[in-house]
């Protein structure tokens, strides 16, 4: 009799467990697919850094994306995503249920904004571009570029990151922290300037700051890659002879209303960056050079040129003697006058 009663009891337990399991699955499906009455076909959501599930549910409720915060939080927990709601700017497309909203927040790529930093830009220009495109405070970015602890962290032996923010096209979050932006750009510089390039700089008798400083001057002078090694050769020749570099980009760096056509009085400005008054390289980079200029600084073309002057078409006329140089300058001035007359006719 006891044996006969055992089997019906076991079957009953199995039925009860099955009902509980099915109920749990049904509840799970109900929770994760709970309709939240999101009225938007497409809506942009910003999740700040450090936001927890409660914060996210509040933000979504305030935007009317969800109607029931508690059901949303339970769904996040049920899906195991309570620690996986990343910060960023997201666009929800047709997300009506808990599952659709959570899935797009967890697995959808955040909205990234493209920012192109051009070769030869100074930190001030970069800061202004970041402010225009991302809304990053320009003054805060400039101040951060002089942060001593950050400079030590990246082993930059200079008083700012001028020269060490690598020009490239970047993709940043809308609310990307200025420090994170700077870290990304400096890291890209370190990725470009490898140990072999450091070794080459030492071979030439340069430290890293001097190498980047020369590269920044080349960047300021050259428009075409084919000329960068030639211009580099001129500066290497002048440095070896103890001549002043007389590099116009260093003057553009110290005037407040540049870039513009330089005047004779500009060449007399008292500044350690004025290479018309001081011999050797200036104290640091005058812009953020690209890889081609860095390579040109390290691998100059061997030549006997000591002078060059812009031709007006983006290229330069190179000379070995001051007499040849003065002749080239007169030729350039004559061409400029001729072109000016053509324009006003």
C-alpha positions, 0 to 999 in steps of 0.5 A, spaced: 500 500 500 505 504 501 509 503 495 502 504 491 501 511 494 509 513 493 508 513 485 502 518 485 505 522 490 511 523 486 507 524 480 504 530 483 510 533 486 512 533 478 506 536 476 507 542 481 514 543 479 512 543 472 507 548 474 512 552 478 517 552 472 512 554 467 509 559 471 516 562 472 518 562 465 511 565 463 513 571 469 520 571 466 517 572 459 512 577 461 517 581 465 522 582 459 517 583 454 513 588 458 510 593 454 513 600 456 508 605 451 514 608 448 511 613 444 517 615 440 519 611 433 526 614 434 529 617 441 536 619 443 538 617 450 544 620 454 546 615 460 551 619 464 557 615 467 556 612 474 549 611 473 546 605 476 539 601 474 535 606 478 538 612 475 537 609 468 530 607 470 529 615 472 532 618 466 527 613 461 521 615 466 522 622 465 523 622 458 516 618 457 520 612 454 518 607 460 511 608 464 513 603 469 520 603 473 519 597 477 518 593 471 524 595 468 528 594 473 526 587 474 527 586 467 534 588 467 535 584 473 532 578 470 536 579 464 543 579 468 544 586 466 544 590 472 552 592 471 552 592 464 548 599 462 554 603 459 554 610 459 554 614 452 549 617 447 544 612 444 539 612 439 533 607 441 529 605 434 522 602 435 524 600 442 517 598 445 518 593 450 523 592 456 527 587 452 528 592 446 530 598 450 535 594 454 537 590 448 539 596 445 542 600 451 546 594 452 548 591 445 547 598 441 553 602 439 553 609 442 552 615 438 559 617 436 561 624 433 567 624 428 572 629 430 578 630 425 584 634 428 589 636 422 596 636 422 599 642 424 594 644 429 596 648 435 592 646 442 588 652 442 585 650 435 584 643 437 580 646 443 576 650 439 574 645 434 572 640 440 568 645 443 565 646 436 563 639 435 563 636 442 561 642 446 567 640 450 570 647 454 576 649 450 579 653 456 578 647 460 582 643 455 587 648 454 588 648 462 588 640 462 594 640 457 598 643 462 597 639 467 603 636 470 601 630 473 598 628 466 604 630 463 608 625 468 603 620 467 605 620 459 612 621 460 612 628 456 618 632 458 615 639 456 610 644 460 604 642 455 602 637 450 603 641 445 606 637 439 604 630 443 596 630 441 597 626 434 593 629 428 588 624 426 580 622 425 577 620 432 570 618 434 568 621 441 562 620 445 558 626 445 559 627 453 566 625 452 571 627 458 576 632 456 581 628 460 579 621 456 580 625 449 587 628 451 589 621 453 586 618 447 590 623 442 597 622 446 596 614 446 595 615 439 602 619 439 605 614 442 603 608 438 606 613 432 612 614 435 615 607 436 622 605 440 625 605 433 624 612 432 626 614 439 633 610 437 633 614 431 632 621 434 638 619 439 642 617 433 641 624 430 643 627 437 636 629 439 631 628 445 624 627 443 622 634 445 627 636 440 625 631 435 618 633 435 619 641 435 623 640 429 617 636 426 612 641 428 616 647 424 617 642 418 609 641 419 608 649 419 612 650 413 611 644 408 604 643 404 606 637 400 609 631 403 615 630 397 618 637 400 618 635 407 625 631 407 628 637 403 626 642 408 628 638 414 635 637 410 635 645 410 634 646 417 639 640 419 644 644 415 643 650 419 643 647 425 650 644 424 652 650 422 650 654 428 645 658 423 639 661 426 633 657 423 629 663 421 623 659 421 616 663 419 612 658 423 615 660 429 613 667 428 606 665 427 606 661 433 607 668 437 603 673 434 596 673 437 592 675 430 595 669 426 596 666 421 597 672 417 602 675 412 608 677 417 611 684 417 618 686 419 616 688 426 614 681 427 621 678 426 623 683 432 618 680 437 622 678 444 620 671 445 624 664 446 620 662 440 623 667 435 628 663 431 630 670 427 633 672 434 635 666 437 639 660 435 637 653 435 631 650 436 625 653 440 623 651 447 618 646 444 613 644 439 609 650 435 604 645 433 602 638 433 605 635 427 603 629 423 607 622 422 610 625 415 613 631 418 616 627 424 619 622 419 622 628 415 625 630 421 628 624 423 630 622 416 632 629 412 634 629 405 641 630 404 642 636 400 647 643 400 641 647 401 641 653 406 635 657 404 628 656 401 622 661 399 615 660 398 613 660 390 606 661 391 603 655 389 605 651 395 612 649 393 618 652 395 625 655 391 631 652 395 638 655 395 645 654 397 647 661 398 644 667 400 645 671 393 641 665 390 636 666 396 635 673 395 634 672 387 629 667 389 625 672 393 625 678 388 622 673 383 617 671 388 615 678 389 615 680 382 610 674 381 606 676 387 605 683 384 604 680 377 598 676 380 595 681 384 595 686 378 591 680 374 586 680 380 584 687 380 583 688 372 
